[in-house]
Amino acid sequence: MQFPHLHDWPVTEEGAVALQHTLAKRVDTSAAPVRPIEYVAGADIAYHLTESRLFAAVVVLKVSDLSVVEERTISREVTFPYIPGLLSFREIPALLDTFRELRQPPDAVMLDGQGIAHPRRFGLACHLGLWLDLPCVGCAKSWLVGDHTHPGPSAGDTTPLTVNGETVGAVVRSATGAKPVYVSPGHKIDVASATALVCATLSGYRHPVPTRAGHMAANRLRSGH
C-alpha cells in the first residue's frame, strides 16, 4: 500500500501540539464515505511490559462476512514519550510502516483511539486518516472529552457524544452487559457512518471485530518476542 508523505515527525511536545493545530484544519468529517466500504482494516498497538518497544498490527477484513483477508505486524522501538492527547505521535510511525506492507488496501480503517472527540479535535484516527487519505474511525475504550448519557443495555444501543452542544461521536454499547466504547470519526467519514460501521462489525465482545482482530494480532506478536 502506498501513500504520500504528510509531514516530518516533531520530537518535542510543543512541536507536536503545534502540528495538531495545523493538521486539524484539514480533517473532514462532514459526509459519508464516497464509495462503499468493502474492506476494513483494524489497527492496534501493544507495548512490551519492560522494554521501550511496541508491536503494531493491521488486519484487513471483508465487511460482508468479517473474514480476515490479510494480517501484517511490525515491532519497533518507541521513539516518542507517552503524553496524553499526543498518542498518535507515539504510534502512527509504526502503524504506517505496517500499512505499507499491505497488499489489499482497505476502504476504511478502525482503531482503538479517538477521532475528533479530542481536546484539539485531532485524535489518533484523524492523524492516521490524513496520512492514509482514507475514512478512519476511532473506537476507544476510554472517554476523553464530551458529554453523554449512558446508552441502553443491549449491543448496538447508542447515545450521542457532544462537545459544547455539537455531536462529535457516539457512545456505543458494543456487547450486551459490557462497558460502552466511544466512537468518533477521524477523517473522510461522518458521525453517523462511523457509528454504523462500528455497529455493523460488533463481535459479541467489547471490541468490534476489526479492532479486536488488530488487538489480538499485536498481542500475538508481543507474546512471540
N, C-alpha and C positions, 0 to 999 in steps of 0.2 A: 504494500500500500504506500502510495506517495502523496505528499502534501508539502506546500511551500513553507519556508522558514518565516515564522511570525515575528520573532524578536530574539535578542540575546538575553541571557539569564542574569538578573541582578544578583549581587552577593550580599546585600545589606537589607535590613528590614525597611529602611526608608526608601530604597530604590524599588523594592517590591510593591510597597503601598502606592508609590507614585505611578508605577506601571499599571496597577489595578485601576486606578482612577482614569488613566488614559484609555485602556482597553475596554473598560465598562461601557464607554460611549459607542462601541462597535457591536455590542451584543444586541441581537434581535429576537425577542420572544413575543412578537406581535401576531403571529399566524401559525397555522398548522403546517407541517412539512409539505413541500411542493410535490413530493412523489410518495407512493405507498412505501411503508416500511416492511420489506420482506425479510431482511436480515438485521438483527440487533446484536450489538456487542455488549457484554458485561465486563466491566473493568474493575480491578481491585488491587490493593497493595497490602502485603503482610510485612511485618518487621521482625528482624532477628531479636531474640529476647535479651541477648547480652552484647551483641556486636552492632556497630553502626552500619547496618546492611538492610536493604529492603528487597522484597520479592514481588515483582509486578506480573499480573496476569490479565490477558484479554481472551475471552471466549466468545466466539460468534455462534449464534443460534438462529435457526429458521423460525420465524414467528408463527407460522401456521401450525407447527406441531412441537415447537420448543426443543427440537433435536439439535445436538451440538454438531456444527459444521467444521469448526476449526478452533484450536487452542494454541496460544503462544504464551510463553513465560520467559522472564529475564530477571537475573539477580544483579543488583548494583550497590555500590557504596552510597550511603546517604550523604548528600552534599549541601543540604540546606537545613538549618535548625527547625525544630518544631516551634512554630509561633501561631497562636490562634488567629484564624482569619487568613492565613497565608499558606494553607496546606498545599495548594496547587504548585507552589514553587519547590516544594519538597518531593512531590510525587509525579508531576507531569513529565519531567525529562525521561524517567524510566518508562512511563506508560507510552510515550511517543516512540521510544525505541522498540517497544513491543508491537505497537500498531504497524510500524514499518515492516515487520516480518509477516504480516498477514497476506495471504493470497486471495481471500474473499473479503473485499471491503464491505463493511456494514452500511446499512442505510440510516442507522441511528445508534447511539451509544447510551448506556445506562451505567451509572456508577454510584458507589456509596459515598455521597458528598452532597454539597449544596450547589444550587444554581444561583438564581437571583435572590433567593432567601438568605441574604448575606449582608453584613453591615455596609459594605461598599458595592452591593449589587453585583459582585463578581466572585462567585464561588468556584469550586473545582470544575463543575460542569460547564460553566461559562468559559473558563480558560481553555479547557480541552476542546470544547465545541469550536472556538475560534481557530485553534491550531489545525483541527481536522476539517473545518468547514462543513460540519455535519450536525444534524439535530442531536442534541445531547441533553440528557435528563439527569438531574440529581435526585437520588433516592436515599436519604440519610437516615440513620438510626437515631440521631440526636437532634434535638431542637437547637437552633442557633438564634434566630430572630423571628419576630412576628407574633401576632395574636391569633388564637383559635379556640374553638370549643372542642370537646372530645368527639370523635366520630362514633357511630354506632358500634355494637359489639361484633358484627359479622364481617367476614372477609369481603372486601370491596366497599365497605362503608367509608364515606369521605366527609370532610368538612373543610371549608376554605382556610387558608393561611394568609393573613393580611398584615401589611405594614402601613401605618398611617391611613388606613381605610382602603388601600389598594391591594387587590388579590395578587400575591406573588407565588402562590403554590397551593398545595392541598395536604391535609393530614389524612393518611390512608390507613385503614385497618387492613393490613396485608394478610393476616390469618386470624381466624376466629379465636378470641381469647388472648391474642398476642398484643404486645405494645405496638402502637402505630409507627409508621415511617413518615418522613417529611419529604414530600415531593415538590421540586421546583424546577422549572425549565432553565436550561443553561444557554442554549443558542439554537436558532432556526426551528423553534417549536414553541407553541404557546402553552399556557397552564392546562387548558382542557385536554389537549393532545398528549401532553406529558403524563397527566393523571390517567388518561385512558390507556396509554401504553403500559404503565405500571399495573393497572388493574387487569389488563389482558394477559399478563405474564406472571400472575400470582402462583406460588408454588406449594401452598399449604404450610410454609414456614414464614418467618418474619421477612426474610429476603425474598423479593421476586426472583424468578428463575435466572434472569441474566446476572444480577449482582450476586446471587447465591453461587452460580457457576464460577464467576470470577473469584469470589472469596475462597471457594474450595480449591481452585487451581493454584492460587497464591499460597495457600496453606500447605498444599502437597509439595510445592517447590521448597518451601521453608523446611518442611519435615525431612526432605531428602538432602538438605545442605550439610 
